[in-house]
Amino acid sequence: MLTGTGAGGSTTTISIFIYEAFFRHNDIGVAVAASLILLALSFAALTGLLRLAGARR
């Protein structure tokens, strides 16, 4: 059971934020937008890591 995010929400991760926006606050638009931002950041990080790994070969 989750007890909350503590410290006024300063420790909330993006995945918890998305979950709460979608299920607790029924704010589907915010949840989808945050999910797409997370996807874009993940893709950018992966692309950077793959380029870095390719440059070292």
N, C-alpha and C positions, 0 to 999 in steps of 0.2 A: 504494500500500500504506500502510495506517495504521500508525503507529509507537507508538500508545498515547495516553493522554490527558495524561500528564505531571502533575507537581506533586501526586501522590497523588489524582488524579481531580478536582482542583478546576477544571480547565478543560473538563470534560465538558459538552457541550451536551445539551439535552433529547432531541434527535433521536438523538444517539449513544448516550445512555442507553437509549432505547427499543430501538434496534437491538441493543445488547449484551444487554439483558435478554431479548429474544426469541430471538435466534440463538445467542449464546454461552452464556448461562446457562440457556436453555430455561425461562425463567420467564414464561410467557405471561400470567398474571394481572397481574403487575407492569407488563409492557409495555402491556397493554390499558388498565390504569388510568392510566398515565402518558400514553398517547395521548388518552384522554378528557379528562384535565385540560388537555393542550395544546390540544385542540379547544375546550374551554370558554373558556380564556384568549384564544385567537385570536378567537372569536366575540364575547367581551366587548370586546376591543380594537377590533374592526371596528365594533361597535355604537356605541361611544364616539366613534370617528372620524367615523362617518356623522352622528351627532347634532351634533357640533361643526361639521362642514361645513354642515349644514342650518341651524344657528343663525347662521352668517356670511352667509347669502344674504339 
